Amino acid sequence: MRSCWEALRAGLVRSIRTLQADREFSAMKSELHTIAPFDAPGAVLAYLRRTPGELDAKDAILGELVAAVQRHQHRELATALLWLGLWPGLDAIYNRRLHHFPHNPEELVSLLAAAFTELVEGLDLSAVRRVAATLVRSTERELMASRRRAWDEEERRASDVERERYFREMAVAEYTLANRVEATLGRRPGRDADDHASTVGAWLRPVLGDDTGLLLSVLIVEESQREAGMRLGLSHEAARKRFRRAVGALRQHLAEPVSQSGSVRRVCPTSGRSGRPGGADR
């Protein structure tokens, strides 16, 4: 699982052992006084990683390397020296956080590298007391912040998938319920949606009250919940909640035995001679 991480280190080591790196290091020595005493990049790393103590002197070297990167001056060599000089601390981060990436350690390498690179390029040296400690600790903090953002995004996408599935299921339920309503009430051929909605509304209003118009707009007039809500002066969220409430009430009503339906009729009454619904039974 460490192959990608070790490959990164091996590539950095190779990059400081070329003839081009030696020539660049010679030019760098004349510009960065803290590395002037060293004869090769490897000697700088040996001092940073193996010599105990001398924290101020080591921090001065790291600070000049960071400044060189920010000035785009010997950028590649300075970056490689920073990586390798701080490798023990960065390697400890990798080992501590690997369990968060059990199936994709390459993602850990990518996030760690991105966090470290961004910190080096944006580090305010005037506000830093210890360059090494700041870079290592901040890299770990930014790494986990990036991972949390990725987790949040994954959860959001999963939630979106669940939401879409819910609305698909609701659409199927709405269609099925509309068919049940029409089968129960008996929609006659040749009647338009508004005419039919008016007839159905007379039957539904005692059951649903103020939610009747919203339910009819969606199930019979075939408006979306958003469209019906806007026309009725409701927000989309309010329309969605009221529609769900109306659907639940109608399902419960249709499921009740006729003997328990009380004064509310289970089928749409026909017009009597008086011209009012239910005229024959008034």
C-alpha positions as a Markdown table, in Angstrom:
| # | Residue | x | y | z |
|---|---|---|---|---|
| 1 | Met | 0.0 | 0.0 | 0.0 |
| 2 | Arg | 3.0 | 2.3 | 0.4 |
| 3 | Ser | 4.2 | 1.8 | -3.1 |
| 4 | Cys | 2.9 | 5.1 | -4.4 |
| 5 | Trp | 4.2 | 7.0 | -1.4 |
| 6 | Glu | 7.7 | 5.3 | -1.7 |
| 7 | Ala | 7.7 | 6.0 | -5.4 |
| 8 | Leu | 7.2 | 9.7 | -4.7 |
| 9 | Arg | 10.2 | 9.7 | -2.4 |
| 10 | Ala | 12.3 | 7.7 | -4.9 |
| 11 | Gly | 11.5 | 10.2 | -7.6 |
| 12 | Leu | 12.6 | 13.1 | -5.4 |
| 13 | Val | 15.8 | 11.4 | -4.5 |
| 14 | Arg | 16.7 | 10.8 | -8.1 |
| 15 | Ser | 15.9 | 14.5 | -9.0 |
| 16 | Ile | 18.6 | 15.8 | -6.6 |
| 17 | Arg | 21.3 | 13.4 | -7.9 |
| 18 | Thr | 21.5 | 14.5 | -11.5 |
| 19 | Leu | 24.2 | 16.6 | -13.1 |
| 20 | Gln | 21.6 | 19.3 | -13.7 |
| 21 | Ala | 20.7 | 19.3 | -10.0 |
| 22 | Asp | 24.4 | 19.7 | -9.1 |
| 23 | Arg | 24.8 | 22.7 | -11.4 |
| 24 | Glu | 21.6 | 24.3 | -10.1 |
| 25 | Phe | 22.8 | 23.7 | -6.5 |
| 26 | Ser | 26.0 | 25.5 | -7.2 |
| 27 | Ala | 24.0 | 28.5 | -8.5 |
| 28 | Met | 21.7 | 28.3 | -5.5 |
| 29 | Lys | 24.7 | 28.4 | -3.1 |
| 30 | Ser | 25.6 | 31.8 | -4.3 |
| 31 | Glu | 22.1 | 33.1 | -3.6 |
| 32 | Leu | 21.0 | 31.3 | -0.4 |
| 33 | His | 23.7 | 31.9 | 2.2 |
| 34 | Thr | 22.3 | 29.2 | 4.6 |
| 35 | Ile | 23.3 | 26.4 | 2.2 |
| 36 | Ala | 26.6 | 28.0 | 1.1 |
| 37 | Pro | 28.6 | 25.7 | 3.5 |
| 38 | Phe | 27.3 | 22.5 | 1.9 |
| 39 | Asp | 28.9 | 20.9 | -1.2 |
| 40 | Ala | 25.9 | 18.9 | -2.5 |
| 41 | Pro | 22.1 | 18.6 | -2.0 |
| 42 | Gly | 22.7 | 15.4 | -0.1 |
| 43 | Ala | 24.8 | 17.1 | 2.4 |
| 44 | Val | 22.0 | 19.6 | 3.1 |
| 45 | Leu | 19.6 | 16.7 | 3.7 |
| 46 | Ala | 22.1 | 14.9 | 6.0 |
| 47 | Tyr | 22.3 | 18.1 | 8.1 |
| 48 | Leu | 18.5 | 18.6 | 8.3 |
| 49 | Arg | 17.7 | 15.0 | 9.1 |
| 50 | Arg | 20.6 | 13.6 | 11.0 |
| 51 | Thr | 22.3 | 16.3 | 13.0 |
| 52 | Pro | 20.6 | 16.7 | 16.4 |
| 53 | Gly | 19.8 | 20.1 | 17.8 |
| 54 | Glu | 20.5 | 23.4 | 16.0 |
| 55 | Leu | 16.8 | 24.0 | 15.3 |
| 56 | Asp | 17.3 | 27.7 | 14.5 |
| 57 | Ala | 19.9 | 26.9 | 11.9 |
| 58 | Lys | 17.8 | 24.2 | 10.3 |
| 59 | Asp | 14.7 | 26.5 | 10.3 |
| 60 | Ala | 16.8 | 29.2 | 8.6 |
| 61 | Ile | 17.6 | 26.7 | 5.8 |
| 62 | Leu | 14.0 | 25.6 | 5.4 |
| 63 | Gly | 12.9 | 29.2 | 5.4 |
| 64 | Glu | 15.2 | 30.1 | 2.6 |
| 65 | Leu | 14.1 | 27.1 | 0.6 |
| 66 | Val | 10.5 | 28.1 | 1.1 |
| 67 | Ala | 11.3 | 31.7 | 0.0 |
| 68 | Ala | 13.1 | 30.4 | -3.1 |
| 69 | Val | 10.0 | 28.3 | -4.1 |
| 70 | Gln | 7.8 | 31.4 | -3.6 |
| 71 | Arg | 10.1 | 33.5 | -5.8 |
| 72 | His | 10.2 | 30.7 | -8.4 |
| 73 | Gln | 13.9 | 30.6 | -7.9 |
| 74 | His | 15.5 | 27.2 | -8.3 |
| 75 | Arg | 11.9 | 26.0 | -7.6 |
| 76 | Glu | 12.2 | 22.3 | -8.5 |
| 77 | Leu | 15.4 | 21.7 | -6.5 |
| 78 | Ala | 14.2 | 23.8 | -3.5 |
| 79 | Thr | 10.9 | 21.9 | -3.5 |
| 80 | Ala | 12.7 | 18.5 | -3.6 |
| 81 | Leu | 14.9 | 19.6 | -0.7 |
| 82 | Leu | 11.9 | 20.7 | 1.4 |
| 83 | Trp | 10.1 | 17.4 | 0.7 |
| 84 | Leu | 13.1 | 15.2 | 1.6 |
| 85 | Gly | 14.2 | 17.4 | 4.5 |
| 86 | Leu | 10.8 | 17.1 | 6.1 |
| 87 | Trp | 10.2 | 13.5 | 5.0 |
| 88 | Pro | 10.2 | 11.9 | 8.4 |
| 89 | Gly | 7.4 | 14.2 | 9.6 |
| 90 | Leu | 5.5 | 13.8 | 6.3 |
| 91 | Asp | 5.9 | 10.0 | 6.4 |
| 92 | Ala | 4.5 | 10.0 | 10.0 |
| 93 | Ile | 1.4 | 11.8 | 8.6 |
| 94 | Tyr | 1.0 | 9.2 | 5.9 |
| 95 | Asn | 1.2 | 6.3 | 8.4 |
| 96 | Arg | -1.2 | 8.0 | 10.8 |
| 97 | Arg | -3.8 | 8.8 | 8.2 |
| 98 | Leu | -3.6 | 5.7 | 6.0 |
| 99 | His | -6.5 | 4.0 | 7.7 |
| 100 | His | -8.8 | 6.7 | 6.4 |
| 101 | Phe | -7.9 | 5.5 | 2.9 |
| 102 | Pro | -8.1 | 1.7 | 3.1 |
| 103 | His | -9.1 | 1.2 | -0.6 |
| 104 | Asn | -7.4 | 4.2 | -2.2 |
| 105 | Pro | -4.0 | 5.1 | -0.7 |
| 106 | Glu | -3.2 | 7.0 | -3.9 |
| 107 | Glu | -5.8 | 9.5 | -2.8 |
| 108 | Leu | -3.9 | 10.0 | 0.5 |
| 109 | Val | -0.7 | 10.7 | -1.4 |
| 110 | Ser | -2.4 | 13.1 | -3.8 |
| 111 | Leu | -4.1 | 15.0 | -0.9 |
| 112 | Leu | -1.0 | 15.1 | 1.2 |
| 113 | Ala | 1.1 | 16.4 | -1.7 |
| 114 | Ala | -1.4 | 19.0 | -2.7 |
| 115 | Ala | -1.7 | 20.3 | 0.9 |
| 116 | Phe | 2.1 | 20.4 | 1.4 |
| 117 | Thr | 2.6 | 22.2 | -1.9 |
| 118 | Glu | -0.1 | 24.8 | -1.3 |
| 119 | Leu | 1.3 | 25.5 | 2.2 |
| 120 | Val | 4.8 | 26.0 | 0.9 |
| 121 | Glu | 3.7 | 28.4 | -1.7 |
| 122 | Gly | 1.5 | 30.4 | 0.6 |
| 123 | Leu | 3.4 | 30.3 | 3.9 |
| 124 | Asp | 3.9 | 33.7 | 5.6 |
| 125 | Leu | 7.4 | 33.3 | 6.9 |
| 126 | Ser | 7.2 | 36.5 | 8.9 |
| 127 | Ala | 4.4 | 35.0 | 11.0 |
| 128 | Val | 6.0 | 31.6 | 11.5 |
| 129 | Arg | 8.3 | 30.7 | 14.5 |
| 130 | Arg | 9.2 | 27.2 | 13.4 |
| 131 | Val | 9.1 | 26.4 | 9.7 |
| 132 | Ala | 9.4 | 22.7 | 10.0 |
| 133 | Ala | 6.7 | 22.3 | 12.7 |
| 134 | Thr | 4.4 | 24.6 | 10.9 |
| 135 | Leu | 4.6 | 22.9 | 7.6 |
| 136 | Val | 4.2 | 19.4 | 9.0 |
| 137 | Arg | 1.3 | 20.2 | 11.3 |
| 138 | Ser | -0.5 | 22.4 | 8.9 |
| 139 | Thr | -0.1 | 19.8 | 6.1 |
| 140 | Glu | -1.8 | 17.2 | 8.3 |
| 141 | Arg | -4.6 | 19.6 | 9.3 |
| 142 | Glu | -5.2 | 20.6 | 5.6 |
| 143 | Leu | -5.1 | 17.0 | 4.5 |
| 144 | Met | -7.9 | 16.0 | 6.9 |
| 145 | Ala | -9.9 | 19.1 | 6.1 |
| 146 | Ser | -9.8 | 18.2 | 2.4 |
| 147 | Arg | -10.8 | 14.6 | 3.3 |
| 148 | Arg | -13.7 | 15.9 | 5.3 |
| 149 | Arg | -14.9 | 18.1 | 2.4 |
| 150 | Ala | -14.7 | 15.0 | 0.2 |
| 151 | Trp | -16.7 | 13.0 | 2.7 |
| 152 | Asp | -19.3 | 15.8 | 2.9 |
| 153 | Glu | -19.5 | 15.8 | -0.9 |
| 154 | Glu | -19.9 | 12.1 | -1.0 |
| 155 | Glu | -22.7 | 12.2 | 1.6 |
| 156 | Arg | -24.4 | 15.0 | -0.4 |
| 157 | Arg | -24.3 | 13.0 | -3.6 |
| 158 | Ala | -25.6 | 10.0 | -1.8 |
| 159 | Ser | -28.4 | 12.1 | -0.3 |
| 160 | Asp | -29.1 | 13.5 | -3.8 |
| 161 | Val | -29.4 | 9.9 | -5.1 |
| 162 | Glu | -31.8 | 9.0 | -2.3 |
| 163 | Arg | -33.8 | 12.2 | -2.9 |
| 164 | Glu | -34.1 | 11.4 | -6.6 |
| 165 | Arg | -35.2 | 7.9 | -5.8 |
| 166 | Tyr | -37.7 | 9.2 | -3.3 |
| 167 | Phe | -39.2 | 11.6 | -5.9 |
| 168 | Arg | -39.3 | 8.8 | -8.5 |
| 169 | Glu | -41.2 | 6.6 | -6.1 |
| 170 | Met | -43.5 | 9.5 | -5.2 |
| 171 | Ala | -44.2 | 10.1 | -8.9 |
| 172 | Val | -45.1 | 6.5 | -9.3 |
| 173 | Ala | -47.3 | 6.6 | -6.2 |
| 174 | Glu | -49.0 | 9.8 | -7.5 |
| 175 | Tyr | -49.7 | 8.2 | -10.8 |
| 176 | Thr | -51.1 | 5.1 | -9.2 |
| 177 | Leu | -53.2 | 7.2 | -6.7 |
| 178 | Ala | -54.6 | 9.3 | -9.6 |
| 179 | Asn | -55.7 | 6.2 | -11.4 |
| 180 | Arg | -57.4 | 5.0 | -8.2 |
| 181 | Val | -59.1 | 8.3 | -7.8 |
| 182 | Glu | -60.3 | 8.3 | -11.4 |
| 183 | Ala | -61.4 | 4.6 | -11.1 |
| 184 | Thr | -63.3 | 5.4 | -7.9 |
| 185 | Leu | -64.9 | 8.6 | -9.1 |
| 186 | Gly | -65.5 | 7.5 | -12.7 |
| 187 | Arg | -64.0 | 10.1 | -15.1 |
| 188 | Arg | -66.3 | 10.2 | -18.2 |
| 189 | Pro | -64.8 | 10.4 | -21.7 |
| 190 | Gly | -64.8 | 13.9 | -23.3 |
| 191 | Arg | -64.6 | 15.9 | -20.1 |
| 192 | Asp | -61.6 | 18.3 | -19.8 |
| 193 | Ala | -59.3 | 18.4 | -16.8 |
| 194 | Asp | -60.8 | 21.5 | -15.3 |
| 195 | Asp | -64.3 | 20.1 | -15.5 |
| 196 | His | -63.2 | 16.9 | -14.0 |
| 197 | Ala | -61.2 | 18.6 | -11.3 |
| 198 | Ser | -64.3 | 20.6 | -10.3 |
| 199 | Thr | -66.3 | 17.4 | -9.9 |
| 200 | Val | -63.6 | 15.6 | -8.0 |
| 201 | Gly | -63.0 | 18.7 | -5.9 |
| 202 | Ala | -66.6 | 18.6 | -4.6 |
| 203 | Trp | -65.9 | 15.1 | -3.4 |
| 204 | Leu | -62.5 | 15.7 | -2.0 |
| 205 | Arg | -63.0 | 19.0 | -0.2 |
| 206 | Pro | -64.7 | 17.4 | 2.9 |
| 207 | Val | -61.7 | 15.0 | 3.1 |
| 208 | Leu | -58.8 | 17.3 | 2.4 |
| 209 | Gly | -60.0 | 20.8 | 3.1 |
| 210 | Asp | -57.6 | 23.5 | 1.9 |
| 211 | Asp | -55.2 | 21.0 | 0.4 |
| 212 | Thr | -57.8 | 19.9 | -2.2 |
| 213 | Gly | -56.8 | 22.5 | -4.9 |
| 214 | Leu | -53.1 | 21.5 | -4.6 |
| 215 | Leu | -53.8 | 17.8 | -4.9 |
| 216 | Leu | -56.1 | 18.3 | -7.9 |
| 217 | Ser | -53.6 | 20.6 | -9.6 |
| 218 | Val | -50.9 | 17.9 | -9.4 |
| 219 | Leu | -53.0 | 14.7 | -10.0 |
| 220 | Ile | -55.5 | 15.9 | -12.5 |
| 221 | Val | -54.4 | 19.1 | -14.1 |
| 222 | Glu | -50.9 | 17.6 | -14.1 |
| 223 | Glu | -49.0 | 20.6 | -12.8 |
| 224 | Ser | -45.8 | 20.0 | -10.9 |
| 225 | Gln | -45.8 | 20.6 | -7.2 |
| 226 | Arg | -43.6 | 23.7 | -7.7 |
| 227 | Glu | -46.0 | 25.1 | -10.4 |
| 228 | Ala | -49.1 | 24.4 | -8.4 |
| 229 | Gly | -47.5 | 25.9 | -5.3 |
| 230 | Met | -46.5 | 29.1 | -7.1 |
| 231 | Arg | -50.0 | 29.5 | -8.5 |
| 232 | Leu | -51.4 | 29.0 | -5.0 |
| 233 | Gly | -48.9 | 31.4 | -3.3 |
| 234 | Leu | -46.9 | 28.6 | -1.7 |
| 235 | Ser | -43.2 | 28.0 | -1.6 |
| 236 | His | -42.0 | 24.8 | -3.2 |
| 237 | Glu | -41.2 | 23.3 | 0.2 |
| 238 | Ala | -44.6 | 24.2 | 1.6 |
| 239 | Ala | -46.3 | 22.8 | -1.5 |
| 240 | Arg | -44.4 | 19.6 | -1.2 |
| 241 | Lys | -45.2 | 19.1 | 2.5 |
| 242 | Arg | -48.9 | 19.9 | 2.0 |
| 243 | Phe | -49.1 | 17.6 | -1.0 |
| 244 | Arg | -47.6 | 14.7 | 0.9 |
| 245 | Arg | -50.1 | 15.4 | 3.7 |
| 246 | Ala | -53.0 | 15.4 | 1.3 |
| 247 | Val | -51.8 | 12.2 | -0.4 |
| 248 | Gly | -51.6 | 10.5 | 3.0 |
| 249 | Ala | -55.1 | 11.7 | 4.0 |
| 250 | Leu | -56.6 | 10.5 | 0.7 |
| 251 | Arg | -54.9 | 7.1 | 0.9 |
| 252 | Gln | -56.3 | 6.6 | 4.4 |
| 253 | His | -59.7 | 7.7 | 3.3 |
| 254 | Leu | -59.7 | 5.3 | 0.3 |
| 255 | Ala | -58.6 | 2.5 | 2.6 |
| 256 | Glu | -61.4 | 2.9 | 5.1 |
| 257 | Pro | -64.4 | 0.6 | 4.9 |
| 258 | Val | -67.5 | 2.3 | 3.6 |
| 259 | Ser | -69.2 | 1.8 | 6.9 |
| 260 | Gln | -66.5 | 3.9 | 8.6 |
| 261 | Ser | -66.6 | 6.7 | 6.1 |
| 262 | Gly | -69.2 | 8.7 | 8.1 |
| 263 | Ser | -70.9 | 11.5 | 6.2 |
| 264 | Val | -68.2 | 11.7 | 3.6 |
| 265 | Arg | -69.1 | 9.7 | 0.5 |
| 266 | Arg | -66.6 | 7.2 | -1.0 |
| 267 | Val | -67.7 | 7.9 | -4.6 |
| 268 | Cys | -68.6 | 11.0 | -6.4 |
| 269 | Pro | -72.3 | 11.5 | -6.2 |
| 270 | Thr | -74.3 | 12.1 | -9.4 |
| 271 | Ser | -76.3 | 15.2 | -10.1 |
| 272 | Gly | -79.9 | 15.1 | -9.2 |
| 273 | Arg | -82.8 | 17.0 | -10.7 |
| 274 | Ser | -82.0 | 19.9 | -8.5 |
| 275 | Gly | -78.7 | 20.4 | -10.3 |
| 276 | Arg | -76.7 | 20.1 | -7.0 |
| 277 | Pro | -74.3 | 17.2 | -6.3 |
| 278 | Gly | -76.1 | 14.5 | -4.4 |
| 279 | Gly | -79.5 | 16.0 | -5.1 |
| 280 | Ala | -81.2 | 12.6 | -5.0 |
| 281 | Asp | -80.0 | 12.1 | -1.4 |
| 282 | Arg | -80.2 | 15.5 | 0.1 |
